[in-house]
């Protein structure tokens, strides 16, 4: 039996988020996060192969991380997996810094 090996470590989190797809907004919760993507649960998840924008609240009173463009890679009931495609340089720095903190947290 072949075991799936991920290139990037994902971290279990519970972060509020907002998704936009063709002008429709949906609230959700990020369940797993990496610098390249996330898995989340949403009121109205998008279909596989569609593209969304995403805003992730990192808590702690900071401004949310905004993902300009993410591709929906899988959907299972109210959960979906997103691959981050376009992220502004300053948002990417913020996202990577947050993931680094997660890596260093026991």
PyMOL commands that place a pseudoatom at each C-alpha (Angstrom):
pseudoatom trace, name=CA, resn=UNK, resi=1, chain=A, elem=C, hetatm=0, pos=[0.000, 0.000, 0.000]
pseudoatom trace, name=CA, resn=UNK, resi=2, chain=A, elem=C, hetatm=0, pos=[1.449, 3.331, -1.054]
pseudoatom trace, name=CA, resn=UNK, resi=3, chain=A, elem=C, hetatm=0, pos=[1.424, 6.057, 1.538]
pseudoatom trace, name=CA, resn=UNK, resi=4, chain=A, elem=C, hetatm=0, pos=[0.859, 9.643, 0.433]
pseudoatom trace, name=CA, resn=UNK, resi=5, chain=A, elem=C, hetatm=0, pos=[3.903, 11.777, 1.049]
pseudoatom trace, name=CA, resn=UNK, resi=6, chain=A, elem=C, hetatm=0, pos=[3.454, 15.504, 1.170]
pseudoatom trace, name=CA, resn=UNK, resi=7, chain=A, elem=C, hetatm=0, pos=[6.115, 17.928, 0.050]
pseudoatom trace, name=CA, resn=UNK, resi=8, chain=A, elem=C, hetatm=0, pos=[5.085, 20.419, 2.709]
pseudoatom trace, name=CA, resn=UNK, resi=9, chain=A, elem=C, hetatm=0, pos=[4.088, 19.895, 6.321]
pseudoatom trace, name=CA, resn=UNK, resi=10, chain=A, elem=C, hetatm=0, pos=[0.534, 20.957, 7.173]
pseudoatom trace, name=CA, resn=UNK, resi=11, chain=A, elem=C, hetatm=0, pos=[-0.468, 22.225, 10.593]
pseudoatom trace, name=CA, resn=UNK, resi=12, chain=A, elem=C, hetatm=0, pos=[-3.793, 21.656, 12.345]
pseudoatom trace, name=CA, resn=UNK, resi=13, chain=A, elem=C, hetatm=0, pos=[-5.336, 25.035, 13.166]
pseudoatom trace, name=CA, resn=UNK, resi=14, chain=A, elem=C, hetatm=0, pos=[-8.767, 26.569, 13.673]
pseudoatom trace, name=CA, resn=UNK, resi=15, chain=A, elem=C, hetatm=0, pos=[-8.688, 29.973, 12.008]
pseudoatom trace, name=CA, resn=UNK, resi=16, chain=A, elem=C, hetatm=0, pos=[-11.749, 31.910, 10.823]
pseudoatom trace, name=CA, resn=UNK, resi=17, chain=A, elem=C, hetatm=0, pos=[-11.732, 32.703, 7.112]
pseudoatom trace, name=CA, resn=UNK, resi=18, chain=A, elem=C, hetatm=0, pos=[-13.817, 34.216, 4.360]
pseudoatom trace, name=CA, resn=UNK, resi=19, chain=A, elem=C, hetatm=0, pos=[-14.031, 32.869, 0.802]
pseudoatom trace, name=CA, resn=UNK, resi=20, chain=A, elem=C, hetatm=0, pos=[-15.087, 34.784, -2.296]
pseudoatom trace, name=CA, resn=UNK, resi=21, chain=A, elem=C, hetatm=0, pos=[-16.157, 33.001, -5.456]
pseudoatom trace, name=CA, resn=UNK, resi=22, chain=A, elem=C, hetatm=0, pos=[-17.710, 34.993, -8.313]
pseudoatom trace, name=CA, resn=UNK, resi=23, chain=A, elem=C, hetatm=0, pos=[-18.824, 37.704, -5.899]
pseudoatom trace, name=CA, resn=UNK, resi=24, chain=A, elem=C, hetatm=0, pos=[-20.375, 35.283, -3.388]
pseudoatom trace, name=CA, resn=UNK, resi=25, chain=A, elem=C, hetatm=0, pos=[-18.947, 35.396, 0.159]
pseudoatom trace, name=CA, resn=UNK, resi=26, chain=A, elem=C, hetatm=0, pos=[-18.853, 32.369, 2.441]
pseudoatom trace, name=CA, resn=UNK, resi=27, chain=A, elem=C, hetatm=0, pos=[-17.590, 32.140, 6.025]
pseudoatom trace, name=CA, resn=UNK, resi=28, chain=A, elem=C, hetatm=0, pos=[-15.445, 29.188, 6.991]
pseudoatom trace, name=CA, resn=UNK, resi=29, chain=A, elem=C, hetatm=0, pos=[-12.715, 27.783, 9.209]
pseudoatom trace, name=CA, resn=UNK, resi=30, chain=A, elem=C, hetatm=0, pos=[-9.209, 26.798, 8.099]
pseudoatom trace, name=CA, resn=UNK, resi=31, chain=A, elem=C, hetatm=0, pos=[-8.461, 23.342, 9.579]
pseudoatom trace, name=CA, resn=UNK, resi=32, chain=A, elem=C, hetatm=0, pos=[-5.000, 22.667, 8.101]
pseudoatom trace, name=CA, resn=UNK, resi=33, chain=A, elem=C, hetatm=0, pos=[-2.538, 25.282, 6.885]
pseudoatom trace, name=CA, resn=UNK, resi=34, chain=A, elem=C, hetatm=0, pos=[0.770, 25.411, 5.041]
pseudoatom trace, name=CA, resn=UNK, resi=35, chain=A, elem=C, hetatm=0, pos=[2.471, 28.183, 3.091]
pseudoatom trace, name=CA, resn=UNK, resi=36, chain=A, elem=C, hetatm=0, pos=[1.219, 26.554, -0.147]
pseudoatom trace, name=CA, resn=UNK, resi=37, chain=A, elem=C, hetatm=0, pos=[-2.400, 25.834, 0.709]
pseudoatom trace, name=CA, resn=UNK, resi=38, chain=A, elem=C, hetatm=0, pos=[-5.017, 24.851, 3.247]
pseudoatom trace, name=CA, resn=UNK, resi=39, chain=A, elem=C, hetatm=0, pos=[-7.949, 22.610, 4.015]
pseudoatom trace, name=CA, resn=UNK, resi=40, chain=A, elem=C, hetatm=0, pos=[-11.073, 24.289, 5.315]
pseudoatom trace, name=CA, resn=UNK, resi=41, chain=A, elem=C, hetatm=0, pos=[-14.709, 23.867, 6.069]
pseudoatom trace, name=CA, resn=UNK, resi=42, chain=A, elem=C, hetatm=0, pos=[-17.154, 26.410, 4.630]
pseudoatom trace, name=CA, resn=UNK, resi=43, chain=A, elem=C, hetatm=0, pos=[-20.883, 27.116, 4.533]
pseudoatom trace, name=CA, resn=UNK, resi=44, chain=A, elem=C, hetatm=0, pos=[-20.827, 26.856, 0.743]
pseudoatom trace, name=CA, resn=UNK, resi=45, chain=A, elem=C, hetatm=0, pos=[-17.628, 25.207, -0.505]
pseudoatom trace, name=CA, resn=UNK, resi=46, chain=A, elem=C, hetatm=0, pos=[-16.750, 25.825, -4.132]
pseudoatom trace, name=CA, resn=UNK, resi=47, chain=A, elem=C, hetatm=0, pos=[-16.523, 23.107, -6.767]
pseudoatom trace, name=CA, resn=UNK, resi=48, chain=A, elem=C, hetatm=0, pos=[-13.297, 21.331, -7.703]
pseudoatom trace, name=CA, resn=UNK, resi=49, chain=A, elem=C, hetatm=0, pos=[-11.232, 23.256, -10.291]
pseudoatom trace, name=CA, resn=UNK, resi=50, chain=A, elem=C, hetatm=0, pos=[-12.847, 26.603, -9.487]
pseudoatom trace, name=CA, resn=UNK, resi=51, chain=A, elem=C, hetatm=0, pos=[-10.872, 29.580, -8.214]
pseudoatom trace, name=CA, resn=UNK, resi=52, chain=A, elem=C, hetatm=0, pos=[-11.511, 31.615, -5.090]
pseudoatom trace, name=CA, resn=UNK, resi=53, chain=A, elem=C, hetatm=0, pos=[-10.072, 34.461, -3.068]
pseudoatom trace, name=CA, resn=UNK, resi=54, chain=A, elem=C, hetatm=0, pos=[-9.503, 33.866, 0.625]
pseudoatom trace, name=CA, resn=UNK, resi=55, chain=A, elem=C, hetatm=0, pos=[-8.944, 35.923, 3.755]
pseudoatom trace, name=CA, resn=UNK, resi=56, chain=A, elem=C, hetatm=0, pos=[-7.539, 34.066, 6.793]
pseudoatom trace, name=CA, resn=UNK, resi=57, chain=A, elem=C, hetatm=0, pos=[-7.788, 35.610, 10.254]
pseudoatom trace, name=CA, resn=UNK, resi=58, chain=A, elem=C, hetatm=0, pos=[-4.567, 34.734, 12.103]
pseudoatom trace, name=CA, resn=UNK, resi=59, chain=A, elem=C, hetatm=0, pos=[-6.118, 35.913, 15.387]
pseudoatom trace, name=CA, resn=UNK, resi=60, chain=A, elem=C, hetatm=0, pos=[-4.072, 37.989, 17.818]
pseudoatom trace, name=CA, resn=UNK, resi=61, chain=A, elem=C, hetatm=0, pos=[-5.514, 41.233, 16.442]
pseudoatom trace, name=CA, resn=UNK, resi=62, chain=A, elem=C, hetatm=0, pos=[-3.385, 41.208, 13.269]
pseudoatom trace, name=CA, resn=UNK, resi=63, chain=A, elem=C, hetatm=0, pos=[-4.694, 42.051, 9.834]
pseudoatom trace, name=CA, resn=UNK, resi=64, chain=A, elem=C, hetatm=0, pos=[-5.883, 38.911, 7.992]
pseudoatom trace, name=CA, resn=UNK, resi=65, chain=A, elem=C, hetatm=0, pos=[-3.727, 37.239, 5.344]
pseudoatom trace, name=CA, resn=UNK, resi=66, chain=A, elem=C, hetatm=0, pos=[-5.345, 37.719, 1.943]
pseudoatom trace, name=CA, resn=UNK, resi=67, chain=A, elem=C, hetatm=0, pos=[-4.863, 35.089, -0.745]
pseudoatom trace, name=CA, resn=UNK, resi=68, chain=A, elem=C, hetatm=0, pos=[-5.621, 36.711, -4.101]
pseudoatom trace, name=CA, resn=UNK, resi=69, chain=A, elem=C, hetatm=0, pos=[-6.157, 33.463, -5.993]
pseudoatom trace, name=CA, resn=UNK, resi=70, chain=A, elem=C, hetatm=0, pos=[-6.504, 29.859, -4.809]
pseudoatom trace, name=CA, resn=UNK, resi=71, chain=A, elem=C, hetatm=0, pos=[-7.533, 26.764, -6.746]
pseudoatom trace, name=CA, resn=UNK, resi=72, chain=A, elem=C, hetatm=0, pos=[-10.007, 24.298, -5.252]
pseudoatom trace, name=CA, resn=UNK, resi=73, chain=A, elem=C, hetatm=0, pos=[-8.272, 20.898, -5.505]
pseudoatom trace, name=CA, resn=UNK, resi=74, chain=A, elem=C, hetatm=0, pos=[-10.750, 18.638, -3.681]
pseudoatom trace, name=CA, resn=UNK, resi=75, chain=A, elem=C, hetatm=0, pos=[-14.180, 18.834, -2.053]
pseudoatom trace, name=CA, resn=UNK, resi=76, chain=A, elem=C, hetatm=0, pos=[-15.755, 16.451, 0.473]
pseudoatom trace, name=CA, resn=UNK, resi=77, chain=A, elem=C, hetatm=0, pos=[-19.125, 17.547, 1.875]
pseudoatom trace, name=CA, resn=UNK, resi=78, chain=A, elem=C, hetatm=0, pos=[-18.465, 20.923, 3.554]
pseudoatom trace, name=CA, resn=UNK, resi=79, chain=A, elem=C, hetatm=0, pos=[-14.650, 20.594, 3.407]
pseudoatom trace, name=CA, resn=UNK, resi=80, chain=A, elem=C, hetatm=0, pos=[-12.361, 21.561, 0.590]
pseudoatom trace, name=CA, resn=UNK, resi=81, chain=A, elem=C, hetatm=0, pos=[-8.652, 21.799, -0.128]
pseudoatom trace, name=CA, resn=UNK, resi=82, chain=A, elem=C, hetatm=0, pos=[-7.113, 24.902, -1.664]
pseudoatom trace, name=CA, resn=UNK, resi=83, chain=A, elem=C, hetatm=0, pos=[-3.791, 25.452, -3.387]
pseudoatom trace, name=CA, resn=UNK, resi=84, chain=A, elem=C, hetatm=0, pos=[-2.543, 29.031, -3.093]
pseudoatom trace, name=CA, resn=UNK, resi=85, chain=A, elem=C, hetatm=0, pos=[-1.743, 30.315, -6.580]
pseudoatom trace, name=CA, resn=UNK, resi=86, chain=A, elem=C, hetatm=0, pos=[-1.325, 34.076, -6.275]
pseudoatom trace, name=CA, resn=UNK, resi=87, chain=A, elem=C, hetatm=0, pos=[-0.336, 35.759, -3.025]
pseudoatom trace, name=CA, resn=UNK, resi=88, chain=A, elem=C, hetatm=0, pos=[1.123, 39.268, -2.796]
pseudoatom trace, name=CA, resn=UNK, resi=89, chain=A, elem=C, hetatm=0, pos=[4.756, 39.358, -1.567]
pseudoatom trace, name=CA, resn=UNK, resi=90, chain=A, elem=C, hetatm=0, pos=[3.886, 41.057, 1.741]
pseudoatom trace, name=CA, resn=UNK, resi=91, chain=A, elem=C, hetatm=0, pos=[1.054, 38.595, 2.439]
pseudoatom trace, name=CA, resn=UNK, resi=92, chain=A, elem=C, hetatm=0, pos=[3.344, 35.669, 1.594]
pseudoatom trace, name=CA, resn=UNK, resi=93, chain=A, elem=C, hetatm=0, pos=[5.927, 36.942, 4.105]
pseudoatom trace, name=CA, resn=UNK, resi=94, chain=A, elem=C, hetatm=0, pos=[3.196, 37.185, 6.752]
pseudoatom trace, name=CA, resn=UNK, resi=95, chain=A, elem=C, hetatm=0, pos=[1.860, 33.711, 5.949]
pseudoatom trace, name=CA, resn=UNK, resi=96, chain=A, elem=C, hetatm=0, pos=[5.321, 32.112, 6.015]
pseudoatom trace, name=CA, resn=UNK, resi=97, chain=A, elem=C, hetatm=0, pos=[6.126, 33.825, 9.338]
pseudoatom trace, name=CA, resn=UNK, resi=98, chain=A, elem=C, hetatm=0, pos=[2.913, 32.430, 10.833]
pseudoatom trace, name=CA, resn=UNK, resi=99, chain=A, elem=C, hetatm=0, pos=[3.669, 28.914, 9.541]
pseudoatom trace, name=CA, resn=UNK, resi=100, chain=A, elem=C, hetatm=0, pos=[7.204, 29.191, 10.947]
pseudoatom trace, name=CA, resn=UNK, resi=101, chain=A, elem=C, hetatm=0, pos=[5.725, 29.912, 14.403]
pseudoatom trace, name=CA, resn=UNK, resi=102, chain=A, elem=C, hetatm=0, pos=[3.532, 26.801, 14.007]
pseudoatom trace, name=CA, resn=UNK, resi=103, chain=A, elem=C, hetatm=0, pos=[6.618, 24.729, 13.085]
pseudoatom trace, name=CA, resn=UNK, resi=104, chain=A, elem=C, hetatm=0, pos=[8.408, 25.877, 16.221]
pseudoatom trace, name=CA, resn=UNK, resi=105, chain=A, elem=C, hetatm=0, pos=[5.463, 25.311, 18.561]
pseudoatom trace, name=CA, resn=UNK, resi=106, chain=A, elem=C, hetatm=0, pos=[5.733, 21.961, 20.387]
for i in range(1, 106): cmd.bond("trace and resi %d" % i, "trace and resi %d" % (i + 1))
show_as sticks, trace
zoom trace
